[in-house]
């Protein structure tokens, strides 16, 4: 790395395994970053006018990006080289999850036993069902491992995937699919469940559909949304902490 670069920039690029960027790199970064953000804000605006699940940014923006990449014959390697900084930002985003925990500290104090048991059971069920479904469909190897953290929010899921030997970017895709599906069917599931507990109903969205589920829960009831966000954070932290143990178990299988 060149001595002309400031020391902190040099360390950052080494940490991200980047070479010194050239004009072509910056061109790709500006182009694909602009396209990605443009599609996100476009679909967000459309979704605010037409609140349908298939127009939600998590669904429509990736589809538009995929169509654009195929139409321009652009490889994933070229795309990710220009938008990798967006993935890097997911790391600091984890810190922001401390906010809902602090805001709901009273609720945590009153129900911490139930929350811990629920998150433990929910995480175990999510991992086991992911493994079982993948095995049933004949999916194995790194693809099956990448599927395991699908039920926690993206920043946590990508970290867990990297620790257990999966592909973080692929895991992010599974997370989005899980979130959209859970948020879409969660409201209908509530109609069939006998429970009327605000805690249980909010936890259902947060544990099964993370960010998308929490957003849907807020639309149904602000109390549901607060609990869903709290459970989502707890599940993410638990899975990150337990990731090394899960990696050891996978090595023995």
N, C-alpha and C positions, 0 to 999 in steps of 0.2 A: 504494500500500500504506500502511496506517495507520502513523503514527509511534508509536502505542501498542504495537505489536508489537516484541519484542526484535529487534535488528538481524540476528542469525543466522537467526531464523525468517523474517524478511522476505526475506532473501537466498535461503533454501531454497525458499520459495514462488515467488519470481520464477524461480528456476532450473527449477522443475517446471511453470512456466506455470500456476500456480493463482491463482485469485482468493481473497480472504479467505473462509474457510469460514463457512457459516452453520449454523443448527441442522439444516436439511434435509440438508446435506452430511454432517454428523456422524452423522445418523441412518442415511443410506445406507452410510456407511463402516463403522459398527458392525454393521449388519445383514448386509451382504454379506461383510464380512471374517469375521464369525462363521460364516456359512453355508459359506464357502470352507474355512476351517480345520476346521470341524466335519466336512465331508465328507472332508477329507484324513485326519484322525485316525480317522474311522470306517472308511474303506477300508483304512487301514494296519493297524488292528486285525483286520479281517476277513481281510486277506491273510496276517497272521501265523498265523491259525487255519486258513485254507484257501488254501494257496499255489498259486493258479492265476493265470495271466497276466492274465485278464480281470477279476480283482478287485484287481490292483495299483493303488495310488493314482494313478499316472500315467494309467491307463485309466478306472477306475471313477469317480474324483472329478470329472473334467471331464464325463463323461456325466451324472452326477447333477446337476451345476450347470446343464448345458444343459436338462435336463428341468425343473428348477426355474424357470429363466428363462422358458422357454416357457409353463409352467403359470401363472406370475404375470404374464405379458405384460410382462416387464421387458426393456428394450433393453440392448444391449451398452454403450452410452454411459453409462447409469445404473450398470450393474454396475462398469465400469472406473473410474468416478469414485470409487467407494467402496473399491476394492481396488488402486488404482494404487500405493499404498505397498508392496505386496508385490513389484511389478515393480521399484520403486526399490531394494529390498534385494538384487536380483540383482547390482547393481554392486559393493557391498562383498563379496559372496560370491566374486567373482573372486579377491580377495586370499587367501581361504582355500585356493585351489588351490596356493599356494606350499608348503603343508605336505607333500603327497605328493612334490613335487619334492625337497624337502630330505631327506625320509626315504629316498628312493631315489637319493641322490647317488652312492653307490658304483656302483650299477647303471648310472647315466647315464655315469659316467666310463669304465666298461668297454665300453659299447655305444653311445656317443653317435653314431658314424657311421651305424650301422644304424638307430638311432631317427630321426635326422634324415631320412635317405633314405626310410625307410618312411612317415613322416608327410608328407613332401613328395609322394610318389607317391600315397598314400592320399587326401590332400586334393584333389589334381588330379583323380583318378579320380572322387571324390565330386561335385565341381563339374561336371565334364564330363558325367557320367551324369545328373545332375539336369537340366542344360540340354538334353541330348539327349532324355531321357524327356519333359520338358515340351513340347519342340518336336514330338515324335512324337504326343503327345496333343492338340496344338493349343492348348497353354497358352502365352501370351506376356505381354508387358507386365510390370507390377509383380508379378503373381502368379508368373511364372516367376522373376523376380529374388528374390522372397521365399523361393523353394524352394531356392536355391543353397546357403545355409549349413546345410542340414538335418543334416549329419553331424558337427556339433560341439555341445558342450553348450550349454544354453540361455543362460546369461549372455553367453558369447562370441558365439553365433549372433545374438542380438538386437542386439548392438553392430555386428557385421558387416553385418547386414541394414539397419540405419539408415544406415551409411556408403555402401553400394552402391545405395541408393534403394528398398529393399524395405519391407515392413510388419513391424516387429519382432514384434508380437503374432501375426501370421499365421505368421511363421517359427517361433515357439515351438511352434505346433501341429504343423508339419511335423517339428520336432525330436522331439517326443514320439512321433509316429507312427513315425518312423525308429528311435528307440531301442527302443520296444516290439517292433517287428518284428524288429530285429536281435538283441535278447536272446532272442526266442522261437525263432528258427531257427538261432542261432549254435551251439548245442549239437549240432544235427543236422549242421551243416556240418562241425564238427570230426571227425565220424565218417568223413567222406568224404575229408578232406584227408590227404595222405601225411605232412605235417610233424608231428613230435612235440616240437618245440622249445617250451619254456615261454614264451620271449620272443615267438615268432611267434603262439602261441595266445592269449596275453594281449593282444597288439597287435591281433589280429583283433576282439576285443570292444570295446576302447577306441576304435579308429578307426572302426568301423562303427556302433556303437550307444551311444557316449559313456557317460552316467551309468547308464542302464538296463543296458547291456552290461557295465559295470564291476561292477555289483551282481551280475549273473548269473555273471560270471567268478569273483568271490569265493566264490560258492556252490559252484562246481565245484572250485576250487583257490585257496587264498590267494595263491599266487605268480602265478597268472593275473590275479587281481584287482589286485594291486599294479602289475603291468605295464600292465594295461588303464587304470587310473587315471592312470598316468604318461603314457601315449600320448594319452589324452583331453586332458590339460592341455597337452601339447606342441602338439597339433593346434589347440586353441583359441587359444593364443598366436600360433602361426604365421598362422592365418587372420585374426586381428585386425590383426596387423602388415601382412599382405598386402592387407587390405581396400581401402585407397586405390588400390593398383595394379589390383585387380580392378574397382573403380569406373571407372577410366580406360579399361580394356579394354571394359567394357560400353557406355560412351558412344560407342565407335567402331563398335559392331555395329549 
